Amino acid sequence: MILEGNERGFGGELAQHLLNSRDNDHVTVHAVEGFIASDLAGTLAESEAMAQGTQCRKYLFSLSLNPPPGATVTVEEFEDAIARIEVKLGLAGQPRAIIFHEKNGRRHAHCVWSRIDSGRMRAINMAHSKRKLMDISIALYREHGWSMPEGFLDYARRDPLNYSRAEAMLVARFGRCPVGVGSSRKTCRPGSASLTICPPWKMRRSCSKGSRAQIEKPRSSPPAAISRKVASAWSKASGENGIRFSRFKNSATPLKI
């Protein structure tokens, strides 16, 4: 079972995403525990209100549980996996919501926890969460006898044409299938099997033949330009006092007249 979790804020947007019936055939809010509100939007708004008493911005931990293709997982097995995950991550006893999505006859689950400990009014630390999720994912594959992905056995044998969730959502906006995104990322430079290209919102990429991706770095002002700006501002502010600047090699020294 593929487990993907991350810390995040913006509970309202997450509620809209989890209740999205456009991309799913069926959406079921299976359980809401530890909240005063009974609906998903109200529970995540409640978590956000509690986070206002702390300095935590990513007050939620969102997890998706995706069984391998062709596998049938019962609700009880999902609940057992979620219970093991929250103990491993230190989220046992925290308010949570469980949502099931069904699409094309395949069911997957989402679970959202509040990271805010109401007793101490502090956010629970989620150190090494991805490594802990990987350990549980491997254990679930072995217990159910599922065929484990090659990348789980050896990181060097992972699928080079695989794509991330962000890339899948990006190409979905253009009406394209996400399969093959990994190969299209390498068409800018033929023969570069190990070339890693950042997403387009981080990098300006030119796909001309033989060109390489170039990162747009912010331009900084040279020290001389900064010195001139400071000297100009100083002279304007202290012009009434009869102070002027005498420019030397790399500095500006105020002189009394």
Phi, psi and chi 1 to 4 in degrees:
 res  aa     phi    psi   chi1   chi2   chi3   chi4
   1 MET       -  126.1 -174.7  179.1  -63.7      -
   2 ILE   -79.9  124.1  -58.5  -64.2      -      -
   3 LEU  -114.8  123.3  -55.1  176.5      -      -
   4 GLU  -131.5  116.3 -176.1  177.0   -6.9      -
   5 GLY  -135.8  154.2      -      -      -      -
   6 ASN  -157.6  156.8   64.6  -49.0      -      -
   7 GLU   -82.9  142.0  -52.0  164.2   37.4      -
   8 ARG  -160.1  166.3   60.8  163.3  -63.9  161.2
   9 GLY  -117.0 -151.4      -      -      -      -
  10 PHE    54.3   63.0  -57.9  100.8      -      -
  11 GLY   -62.7  -31.8      -      -      -      -
  12 GLY   -63.2  -43.6      -      -      -      -
  13 GLU   -66.3  -38.2  -64.8 -178.7    1.1      -
  14 LEU   -64.9  -39.0  179.4   59.1      -      -
  15 ALA   -62.9  -41.9      -      -      -      -
  16 GLN   -62.9  -39.2  -67.3 -179.8    1.3      -
  17 HIS   -67.3  -43.3  169.4   68.5      -      -
  18 LEU   -72.3  -26.2  -65.8  178.0      -      -
  19 LEU   -95.1   11.8  -63.9  176.4      -      -
  20 ASN   -71.2  112.4  178.9   19.1      -      -
  21 SER   -94.5   -1.2   59.2      -      -      -
  22 ARG   -74.8  -39.8 -179.4 -174.6   59.5 -173.0
  23 ASP   -95.8    0.0  -61.2  -29.6      -      -
  24 ASN  -130.5  145.2  -59.9  -77.9      -      -
  25 ASP   -72.9  -38.3  -61.7  -27.2      -      -
  26 HIS  -139.8  138.4  -59.5  -78.6      -      -
  27 VAL  -127.0  124.2  177.0      -      -      -
  28 THR  -129.9  122.8  -55.5      -      -      -
  29 VAL   -83.4  101.6  179.4      -      -      -
  30 HIS   -77.0  -42.1  175.8   67.9      -      -
  31 ALA  -153.3  141.5      -      -      -      -
  32 VAL  -130.9  114.0  174.5      -      -      -
  33 GLU  -128.1  136.5  -57.3  173.2   -2.8      -
  34 GLY    86.1    4.7      -      -      -      -
  35 PHE  -112.4  156.4  -65.0   99.6      -      -
  36 ILE   -76.4  -41.8  -61.7  176.5      -      -
  37 ALA   -70.9  155.2      -      -      -      -
  38 SER  -107.8  -11.8   57.9      -      -      -
  39 ASP  -105.5  161.5   60.8  -50.6      -      -
  40 LEU   -66.6  -44.4 -176.8   61.1      -      -
  41 ALA   -62.2  -39.5      -      -      -      -
  42 GLY   -68.0  -36.1      -      -      -      -
  43 THR   -66.9  -42.3   57.7      -      -      -
  44 LEU   -72.4  -31.5  -60.6 -173.6      -      -
  45 ALA   -67.6  -34.5      -      -      -      -
  46 GLU   -65.4  -39.4 -174.1  177.7  -28.4      -
  47 SER   -64.1  -39.7  -61.6      -      -      -
  48 GLU   -65.8  -39.1 -177.7  176.4    2.0      -
  49 ALA   -65.5  -37.8      -      -      -      -
  50 MET   -68.7  -33.7 -174.1  175.8  -63.5      -
  51 ALA   -69.4  -17.0      -      -      -      -
  52 GLN   -64.8  -22.0  -61.8  -60.4  -43.6      -
  53 GLY   -83.8    2.3      -      -      -      -
  54 THR  -126.6 -176.9   67.7      -      -      -
  55 GLN  -101.6   13.6  -63.7 -178.2   -3.3      -
  56 CYS   -82.7  128.6  179.3      -      -      -
  57 ARG   -97.4  -36.2  -64.6 -175.5  177.7 -179.9
  58 LYS   -97.4   78.7  -62.1 -178.8  179.1 -179.4
  59 TYR   -88.7    1.9   50.9   89.5      -      -
  60 LEU  -120.1  153.0  -60.3  173.2      -      -
  61 PHE  -122.5  114.4 -172.2   81.8      -      -
  62 SER  -103.8  131.4  176.6      -      -      -
  63 LEU  -130.5  137.9  173.2   71.4      -      -
  64 SER  -117.1  138.2   62.9      -      -      -
  65 LEU  -119.5  111.5  -58.0   90.5      -      -
  66 ASN  -117.4  111.1  -66.2  -77.4      -      -
  67 PRO   -68.2  158.6  -15.6   29.0      -      -
  68 PRO   -66.0  156.8   20.4  -30.1      -      -
  69 PRO   -58.5  135.4  -23.4   33.4      -      -
  70 GLY    86.5   -9.4      -      -      -      -
  71 ALA   -86.4  141.3      -      -      -      -
  72 THR  -109.0  117.7  -58.9      -      -      -
  73 VAL  -117.2  129.3 -178.3      -      -      -
  74 THR   -80.3  167.6   63.5      -      -      -
  75 VAL   -63.7  -38.6  173.9      -      -      -
  76 GLU   -63.6  -37.1  -69.0   74.2   15.8      -
  77 GLU   -69.4  -36.4  -69.8  173.4  -22.8      -
  78 PHE   -63.0  -44.9  -87.0  116.4      -      -
  79 GLU   -63.6  -38.9  -68.8  177.4  -21.3      -
  80 ASP   -65.0  -41.0  177.9   68.7      -      -
  81 ALA   -65.3  -40.4      -      -      -      -
  82 ILE   -65.2  -39.6  -69.0  173.3      -      -
  83 ALA   -64.0  -39.8      -      -      -      -
  84 ARG   -67.7  -36.5  -65.2  167.6   59.5  178.6
  85 ILE   -68.0  -43.9  -69.6  168.9      -      -
  86 GLU   -68.9  -29.1   65.3 -178.9    6.2      -
  87 VAL   -71.0  -41.0  171.7      -      -      -
  88 LYS   -65.5  -36.3 -174.5   79.6  170.4  179.6
  89 LEU   -89.2   -5.3  -62.3  179.3      -      -
  90 GLY    80.1   23.4      -      -      -      -
  91 LEU  -105.5   12.2  -66.1  171.5      -      -
  92 ALA   -63.3  132.3      -      -      -      -
  93 GLY    87.0   -6.3      -      -      -      -
  94 GLN   -78.9  150.2  -72.8  -63.5  112.1      -
  95 PRO   -59.4  140.6  -23.4   33.4      -      -
  96 ARG  -150.0  162.6   69.7  179.3 -173.8 -178.5
  97 ALA  -138.1  137.5      -      -      -      -
  98 ILE  -118.0  129.8  -58.3  175.7      -      -
  99 ILE  -128.3  136.8  -56.0   94.2      -      -
 100 PHE  -109.3  136.8  -72.2  113.3      -      -
 101 HIS  -118.2  139.7  -71.0  173.2      -      -
 102 GLU  -128.0  129.0  -67.7 -174.7   19.2      -
 103 LYS  -145.9  125.5 -176.5  176.0 -178.1  179.1
 104 ASN    55.2   39.4  -60.6  -32.9      -      -
 105 GLY    77.0    7.9      -      -      -      -
 106 ARG  -116.5  131.4 -179.2  172.5  176.7  -92.3
 107 ARG  -106.6  136.4  175.0 -170.8  -67.4  171.2
 108 HIS  -137.5  165.4   66.4  -83.4      -      -
 109 ALA  -126.5  155.5      -      -      -      -
 110 HIS  -129.0  143.0  -65.0  -92.5      -      -
 111 CYS  -135.3  134.6 -172.5      -      -      -
 112 VAL  -125.2  124.3 -175.7      -      -      -
 113 TRP  -108.8  152.3  -72.3  -88.9      -      -
 114 SER   -88.6  128.9  171.7      -      -      -
 115 ARG   -84.0   -9.1  -67.8 -178.1   55.2 -145.9
 116 ILE   -82.9  119.6  -53.7  -58.5      -      -
 117 ASP   -80.8  109.1 -174.6   -9.6      -      -
 118 SER   -67.6  -24.0   59.2      -      -      -
 119 GLY   -73.1  -38.6      -      -      -      -
 120 ARG  -105.5   -9.0  -59.8 -176.0  -58.1  164.7
 121 MET    53.1   50.5  -72.7  -54.4  -66.6      -
 122 ARG  -137.9  151.8  -65.0  178.9   59.5 -176.7
 123 ALA   -82.6  138.8      -      -      -      -
 124 ILE   -73.7  131.7  -63.3  176.0      -      -
 125 ASN   -71.9  131.6 -174.0   19.1      -      -
 126 MET  -109.8   52.8  -52.8  -61.4  -60.7      -
 127 ALA   -69.4  135.8      -      -      -      -
 128 HIS    55.9   38.4  -51.1  -69.0      -      -
 129 SER   -65.8  -37.2   60.2      -      -      -
 130 LYS   -67.5  -39.3  -64.4 -172.9 -178.7  -61.1
 131 ARG   -66.0  -39.6  173.1   53.9   58.9 -172.5
 132 LYS   -66.6  -39.6  -65.0  175.1 -178.1  177.9
 133 LEU   -65.5  -36.4  -69.2  175.8      -      -
 134 MET   -63.9  -40.4  176.8   64.5   72.9      -
 135 ASP   -62.2  -43.7  -65.7  -20.7      -      -
 136 ILE   -68.8  -37.5  -63.3  178.4      -      -
 137 SER   -62.4  -43.8 -179.8      -      -      -
 138 ILE   -63.9  -40.0  -66.9  175.6      -      -
 139 ALA   -63.6  -38.8      -      -      -      -
 140 LEU   -67.3  -38.8  -69.0  173.9      -      -
 141 TYR   -61.3  -42.5  -90.8   99.3      -      -
 142 ARG   -70.3  -40.2  -69.4  173.9  176.7  171.8
 143 GLU   -66.2  -38.9  -67.9  173.7    5.1      -
 144 HIS   -90.0   -5.3  -68.0  -84.9      -      -
 145 GLY    71.5   25.3      -      -      -      -
 146 TRP   -78.5  154.9  -63.9  -33.0      -      -
 147 SER   -72.6  117.7  177.9      -      -      -
 148 MET   -80.5  139.2 -165.8  173.5  -58.3      -
 149 PRO   -59.9  148.6  -22.2   32.9      -      -
 150 GLU   -61.9  -34.2  -65.8  -67.9  -26.4      -
 151 GLY   -66.6  -23.4      -      -      -      -
 152 PHE   -73.3  -35.9  -79.8   30.9      -      -
 153 LEU   -75.4  -41.7  -58.5  173.6      -      -
 154 ASP  -148.4  121.2 -174.8    2.0      -      -
 155 TYR   -61.2  -30.7 -175.0   74.8      -      -
 156 ALA   -70.0  -16.9      -      -      -      -
 157 ARG   -99.6   14.1  -67.7  158.7   56.2 -175.3
 158 ARG   -66.7  158.3   68.8 -170.3 -173.6  -79.4
 159 ASP   -70.4  116.2 -173.4    3.9      -      -
 160 PRO   -70.9  -15.4   26.6  -33.8      -      -
 161 LEU   -95.8    9.4  -57.3 -178.2      -      -
 162 ASN   -70.8  162.6 -158.7   -0.8      -      -
 163 TYR  -135.4  154.8   51.5   90.6      -      -
 164 SER   -88.6  170.3   64.9      -      -      -
 165 ARG   -64.5  -37.9 -177.6 -177.4  -61.6  -87.9
 166 ALA   -64.3  -39.7      -      -      -      -
 167 GLU   -68.9  -36.5  -67.5  168.4  -21.8      -
 168 ALA   -64.9  -41.5      -      -      -      -
 169 MET   -68.5  -32.4  -64.0  -60.3  -66.7      -
 170 LEU   -66.2  -48.6 -178.5   65.4      -      -
 171 VAL   -74.0  -22.1  -61.6      -      -      -
 172 ALA   -66.8  -28.2      -      -      -      -
 173 ARG   -68.1  -22.9  -63.7 -171.4 -176.2   98.6
 174 PHE   -99.1    6.1  -64.1   95.9      -      -
 175 GLY    75.3   24.1      -      -      -      -
 176 ARG  -108.5  155.3  -66.8  175.8   51.1 -167.5
 177 CYS   -77.0  136.0  178.5      -      -      -
 178 PRO   -69.1  -15.6   23.9  -33.9      -      -
 179 VAL   -66.8  129.9  177.7      -      -      -
 180 GLY    96.9    2.1      -      -      -      -
 181 VAL   -64.1  -38.2  173.4      -      -      -
 182 GLY   -61.1  -37.6      -      -      -      -
 183 SER   -74.7  -35.1   59.3      -      -      -
 184 SER   -70.0  -22.4   63.5      -      -      -
 185 ARG   -69.7  -18.6  -73.5 -178.6  -61.1  174.7
 186 LYS  -104.3    8.3  -61.5  169.6 -175.6  175.0
 187 THR   -77.4  -12.7   56.3      -      -      -
 188 CYS   -67.8  -32.6  -67.1      -      -      -
 189 ARG  -135.2   99.1 -171.6 -177.7  179.6 -168.2
 190 PRO   -59.2  141.5  -21.5   32.7      -      -
 191 GLY    83.3    3.1      -      -      -      -
 192 SER   -99.0   78.3   58.3      -      -      -
 193 ALA   -68.8  -25.9      -      -      -      -
 194 SER  -103.3    7.8   60.6      -      -      -
 195 LEU   -75.8  128.5  179.1   62.9      -      -
 196 THR  -107.2  125.3  -58.9      -      -      -
 197 ILE  -113.6  129.5  -61.9  178.8      -      -
 198 CYS   -72.0  160.4  -66.5      -      -      -
 199 PRO   -59.4  156.9  -23.9   33.6      -      -
 200 PRO   -65.1  -21.5   21.3  -32.4      -      -
 201 TRP   -79.6   -6.5   54.4   84.9      -      -
 202 LYS  -108.3  -15.9  -67.0 -176.0  179.7  179.3
 203 MET  -147.3  141.7 -179.9 -178.9  -64.3      -
 204 ARG   -91.5  122.1  177.5  175.3   56.8   84.0
 205 ARG  -117.9  134.9 -176.8  169.4   56.1 -175.5
 206 SER  -111.2  127.4  174.5      -      -      -
 207 CYS   -99.5   21.1  -71.0      -      -      -
 208 SER   -70.1  157.2   58.3      -      -      -
 209 LYS   -64.7  126.8 -175.7  176.6 -179.6 -179.6
 210 GLY    83.6   -1.9      -      -      -      -
 211 SER   -89.3  151.7   63.6      -      -      -
 212 ARG  -112.3  154.9  -60.3 -173.0   62.4  176.0
 213 ALA   -66.0  136.4      -      -      -      -
 214 GLN  -120.8  134.3  -61.4  178.4   -6.6      -
 215 ILE   -87.1  133.3  -57.8  177.2      -      -
 216 GLU   -81.7  108.1  -68.0 -176.3  -14.4      -
 217 LYS   -97.8  140.5  -63.0 -177.6  178.0  179.4
 218 PRO   -65.6  139.0   22.7  -32.2      -      -
 219 ARG   -83.5  135.3  -63.2 -179.5  179.6  179.6
 220 SER  -110.2  148.4   58.4      -      -      -
 221 SER   -75.8  140.1  -58.5      -      -      -
 222 PRO   -66.4  159.0   23.8  -32.9      -      -
 223 PRO   -58.2  -35.4  -24.5   34.2      -      -
 224 ALA   -64.5  -40.1      -      -      -      -
 225 ALA   -66.8  -39.1      -      -      -      -
 226 ILE   -64.1  -40.1  -63.1  177.0      -      -
 227 SER   -63.0  -39.6  178.0      -      -      -
 228 ARG   -66.5  -38.6  -72.6 -166.1  -63.5  -91.1
 229 LYS   -66.2  -41.9  -66.6  179.3 -179.6  178.6
 230 VAL   -65.2  -42.3  172.7      -      -      -
 231 ALA   -64.3  -39.3      -      -      -      -
 232 SER   -65.8  -43.6  175.9      -      -      -
 233 ALA   -65.5  -38.6      -      -      -      -
 234 TRP   -65.3  -42.4 -167.7  -55.6      -      -
 235 SER   -66.9  -35.2   61.3      -      -      -
 236 LYS   -69.6  -39.2  -69.7 -179.4 -179.3  179.0
 237 ALA   -71.6  -32.2      -      -      -      -
 238 SER  -114.1   22.0   57.1      -      -      -
 239 GLY   -65.8  -29.7      -      -      -      -
 240 GLU   -72.0  -21.0  -61.7  177.6   -3.4      -
 241 ASN   -88.5    0.5  -61.2  -31.9      -      -
 242 GLY    75.0   33.6      -      -      -      -
 243 ILE  -104.8  135.8  -59.1  176.7      -      -
 244 ARG  -131.6  169.5   68.2  179.0 -178.3 -179.9
 245 PHE  -111.7  139.0  -78.2   80.0      -      -
 246 SER  -111.4  116.6  175.7      -      -      -
 247 ARG   -82.5  128.7  -61.7 -175.7 -179.2  -83.2
 248 PHE  -108.3 -153.2  -66.1   96.5      -      -
 249 LYS   -64.9  -59.9  -67.3 -178.8  178.3 -178.9
 250 ASN  -130.2   18.9  -65.3  -41.5      -      -
 251 SER  -143.6  166.8   63.4      -      -      -
 252 ALA  -126.6  122.1      -      -      -      -
 253 THR  -115.5  123.4  -54.0      -      -      -
 254 PRO   -72.5  134.0   25.7  -31.9      -      -
 255 LEU  -120.8  137.6  -63.0  176.9      -      -
 256 LYS   -79.8  140.6  -66.4  -76.8 -174.6  177.0
 257 ILE   -94.8      -  -61.2  178.4      -      -
